[in-house]
Amino acid sequence: MNPASLFSLLKRSFGVGLLVLNYLSYGLMIKLAADPSLSAFERITYPALIWLVGWVFVIAGVYLAGPELVAKLKEYFVIFKNKILNKKDDKQT
């Protein structure tokens, strides 16, 4: 494996890792918002900061993962959406 393809693989893996971290951050936001030991200000501020960091993870993750991965995810979403819409259309007729 040449160094360029190894770097590309590591870059994409790191990008996917950032996208996964974004989804995991939602659980942390809920935990902090429901924590009774924090003040009301902290229960609003900490999840808001995590939400902002999550968006940084999304933008960096999409950039690093590459357009091919994003295109493949979009293709799977369209297939999934069409299956759901077709099932709903079958039920209506």
C-alpha atoms as an extended CHARMM CRD file, in Angstrom:
* protein
*
        93  EXT
         1         1  MET       CA              0.0000000000        0.0000000000        0.0000000000  PROA      1               0.0000000000
         2         2  ASN       CA              1.4980000000        3.2910000000       -1.0290000000  PROA      2               0.0000000000
         3         3  PRO       CA              1.6450000000        6.2440000000        1.3860000000  PROA      3               0.0000000000
         4         4  ALA       CA             -0.9400000000        8.3190000000       -0.5240000000  PROA      4               0.0000000000
         5         5  SER       CA             -3.6360000000        5.6560000000       -0.3070000000  PROA      5               0.0000000000
         6         6  LEU       CA             -2.7700000000        4.9820000000        3.3430000000  PROA      6               0.0000000000
         7         7  PHE       CA             -3.1120000000        8.6870000000        4.1290000000  PROA      7               0.0000000000
         8         8  SER       CA             -6.4260000000        8.8150000000        2.2660000000  PROA      8               0.0000000000
         9         9  LEU       CA             -7.7240000000        5.8210000000        4.2050000000  PROA      9               0.0000000000
        10        10  LEU       CA             -6.6600000000        7.3280000000        7.5450000000  PROA      10              0.0000000000
        11        11  LYS       CA             -8.1760000000       10.6950000000        6.6110000000  PROA      11              0.0000000000
        12        12  ARG       CA            -11.5060000000        9.1110000000        5.6840000000  PROA      12              0.0000000000
        13        13  SER       CA            -11.5120000000        6.9400000000        8.7990000000  PROA      13              0.0000000000
        14        14  PHE       CA            -10.9200000000        9.9980000000       10.9700000000  PROA      14              0.0000000000
        15        15  GLY       CA            -13.7300000000       11.8240000000        9.1430000000  PROA      15              0.0000000000
        16        16  VAL       CA            -16.1420000000        8.9550000000        9.7740000000  PROA      16              0.0000000000
        17        17  GLY       CA            -15.0190000000        8.9290000000       13.4220000000  PROA      17              0.0000000000
        18        18  LEU       CA            -15.8920000000       12.6200000000       13.7210000000  PROA      18              0.0000000000
        19        19  LEU       CA            -19.3350000000       11.9450000000       12.2620000000  PROA      19              0.0000000000
        20        20  VAL       CA            -19.8980000000        9.1670000000       14.7980000000  PROA      20              0.0000000000
        21        21  LEU       CA            -18.7740000000       11.4660000000       17.6210000000  PROA      21              0.0000000000
        22        22  ASN       CA            -21.3650000000       13.9820000000       16.4960000000  PROA      22              0.0000000000
        23        23  TYR       CA            -24.1540000000       11.4350000000       16.9160000000  PROA      23              0.0000000000
        24        24  LEU       CA            -22.8030000000       10.3620000000       20.3050000000  PROA      24              0.0000000000
        25        25  SER       CA            -22.7720000000       13.9790000000       21.4870000000  PROA      25              0.0000000000
        26        26  TYR       CA            -26.5850000000       14.0730000000       21.4850000000  PROA      26              0.0000000000
        27        27  GLY       CA            -26.6930000000       11.5660000000       24.3260000000  PROA      27              0.0000000000
        28        28  LEU       CA            -24.2510000000       13.6760000000       26.3060000000  PROA      28              0.0000000000
        29        29  MET       CA            -26.3480000000       16.7870000000       25.6900000000  PROA      29              0.0000000000
        30        30  ILE       CA            -29.4470000000       15.0440000000       27.0410000000  PROA      30              0.0000000000
        31        31  LYS       CA            -27.5330000000       13.7620000000       30.0680000000  PROA      31              0.0000000000
        32        32  LEU       CA            -26.2270000000       17.2350000000       30.9060000000  PROA      32              0.0000000000
        33        33  ALA       CA            -29.5940000000       18.9060000000       30.3570000000  PROA      33              0.0000000000
        34        34  ALA       CA            -31.2410000000       16.4660000000       32.7730000000  PROA      34              0.0000000000
        35        35  ASP       CA            -28.5020000000       16.5590000000       35.4340000000  PROA      35              0.0000000000
        36        36  PRO       CA            -30.0750000000       17.9770000000       38.6200000000  PROA      36              0.0000000000
        37        37  SER       CA            -26.6870000000       18.7770000000       40.1880000000  PROA      37              0.0000000000
        38        38  LEU       CA            -26.0640000000       21.5120000000       37.5980000000  PROA      38              0.0000000000
        39        39  SER       CA            -27.5480000000       24.9910000000       37.7710000000  PROA      39              0.0000000000
        40        40  ALA       CA            -30.1420000000       26.0450000000       35.2160000000  PROA      40              0.0000000000
        41        41  PHE       CA            -27.5660000000       28.1770000000       33.4000000000  PROA      41              0.0000000000
        42        42  GLU       CA            -25.1500000000       25.2310000000       33.1870000000  PROA      42              0.0000000000
        43        43  ARG       CA            -27.8970000000       22.8880000000       31.9560000000  PROA      43              0.0000000000
        44        44  ILE       CA            -28.4970000000       25.2750000000       29.0520000000  PROA      44              0.0000000000
        45        45  THR       CA            -24.9330000000       26.3760000000       28.3440000000  PROA      45              0.0000000000
        46        46  TYR       CA            -23.1060000000       23.0190000000       28.3330000000  PROA      46              0.0000000000
        47        47  PRO       CA            -25.4590000000       21.2740000000       25.8800000000  PROA      47              0.0000000000
        48        48  ALA       CA            -25.3940000000       24.3690000000       23.6360000000  PROA      48              0.0000000000
        49        49  LEU       CA            -21.5980000000       24.2760000000       23.5540000000  PROA      49              0.0000000000
        50        50  ILE       CA            -21.6290000000       20.5560000000       22.8110000000  PROA      50              0.0000000000
        51        51  TRP       CA            -24.1300000000       21.1970000000       20.0180000000  PROA      51              0.0000000000
        52        52  LEU       CA            -21.7700000000       23.7660000000       18.4760000000  PROA      52              0.0000000000
        53        53  VAL       CA            -18.8090000000       21.3960000000       18.7460000000  PROA      53              0.0000000000
        54        54  GLY       CA            -20.9850000000       18.7020000000       17.1640000000  PROA      54              0.0000000000
        55        55  TRP       CA            -21.5030000000       20.9110000000       14.1210000000  PROA      55              0.0000000000
        56        56  VAL       CA            -17.7480000000       21.3890000000       13.8590000000  PROA      56              0.0000000000
        57        57  PHE       CA            -17.4370000000       17.5820000000       13.9360000000  PROA      57              0.0000000000
        58        58  VAL       CA            -20.0340000000       17.2580000000       11.1550000000  PROA      58              0.0000000000
        59        59  ILE       CA            -18.3880000000       19.7980000000        8.8810000000  PROA      59              0.0000000000
        60        60  ALA       CA            -14.8850000000       18.4470000000        9.4590000000  PROA      60              0.0000000000
        61        61  GLY       CA            -16.1040000000       14.8460000000        9.1840000000  PROA      61              0.0000000000
        62        62  VAL       CA            -17.8280000000       15.4220000000        5.8570000000  PROA      62              0.0000000000
        63        63  TYR       CA            -14.7730000000       17.2520000000        4.5520000000  PROA      63              0.0000000000
        64        64  LEU       CA            -12.3800000000       14.5140000000        5.6450000000  PROA      64              0.0000000000
        65        65  ALA       CA            -14.5870000000       11.5660000000        4.7440000000  PROA      65              0.0000000000
        66        66  GLY       CA            -14.7880000000       12.7860000000        1.1930000000  PROA      66              0.0000000000
        67        67  PRO       CA            -17.5540000000       13.3330000000       -1.2940000000  PROA      67              0.0000000000
        68        68  GLU       CA            -17.6930000000        9.6400000000       -2.2440000000  PROA      68              0.0000000000
        69        69  LEU       CA            -18.8620000000        8.6390000000        1.2210000000  PROA      69              0.0000000000
        70        70  VAL       CA            -21.4120000000       11.4330000000        1.3460000000  PROA      70              0.0000000000
        71        71  ALA       CA            -22.7170000000       10.4400000000       -2.1020000000  PROA      71              0.0000000000
        72        72  LYS       CA            -23.0100000000        6.7990000000       -0.9990000000  PROA      72              0.0000000000
        73        73  LEU       CA            -24.9020000000        7.7740000000        2.1710000000  PROA      73              0.0000000000
        74        74  LYS       CA            -27.2210000000        9.9550000000        0.0970000000  PROA      74              0.0000000000
        75        75  GLU       CA            -27.8250000000        7.0310000000       -2.2900000000  PROA      75              0.0000000000
        76        76  TYR       CA            -28.7450000000        4.7410000000        0.6210000000  PROA      76              0.0000000000
        77        77  PHE       CA            -31.0630000000        7.4090000000        2.0300000000  PROA      77              0.0000000000
        78        78  VAL       CA            -32.8720000000        7.7650000000       -1.3140000000  PROA      78              0.0000000000
        79        79  ILE       CA            -33.3020000000        3.9750000000       -1.5550000000  PROA      79              0.0000000000
        80        80  PHE       CA            -34.6000000000        3.8280000000        2.0210000000  PROA      80              0.0000000000
        81        81  LYS       CA            -36.9390000000        6.7660000000        1.4350000000  PROA      81              0.0000000000
        82        82  ASN       CA            -38.3130000000        5.2150000000       -1.7590000000  PROA      82              0.0000000000
        83        83  LYS       CA            -38.9850000000        1.9370000000        0.0380000000  PROA      83              0.0000000000
        84        84  ILE       CA            -40.9020000000        3.7310000000        2.7850000000  PROA      84              0.0000000000
        85        85  LEU       CA            -42.8850000000        5.8760000000        0.3310000000  PROA      85              0.0000000000
        86        86  ASN       CA            -43.7010000000        2.8790000000       -1.8600000000  PROA      86              0.0000000000
        87        87  LYS       CA            -44.9610000000        0.9300000000        1.1540000000  PROA      87              0.0000000000
        88        88  LYS       CA            -47.1620000000        3.8630000000        2.1810000000  PROA      88              0.0000000000
        89        89  ASP       CA            -48.4620000000        4.2060000000       -1.3810000000  PROA      89              0.0000000000
        90        90  ASP       CA            -49.2740000000        0.4650000000       -1.4770000000  PROA      90              0.0000000000
        91        91  LYS       CA            -51.2900000000        0.7770000000        1.7250000000  PROA      91              0.0000000000
        92        92  GLN       CA            -53.3090000000        3.7010000000        0.3810000000  PROA      92              0.0000000000
        93        93  THR       CA            -54.4100000000        1.9460000000       -2.8240000000  PROA      93              0.0000000000
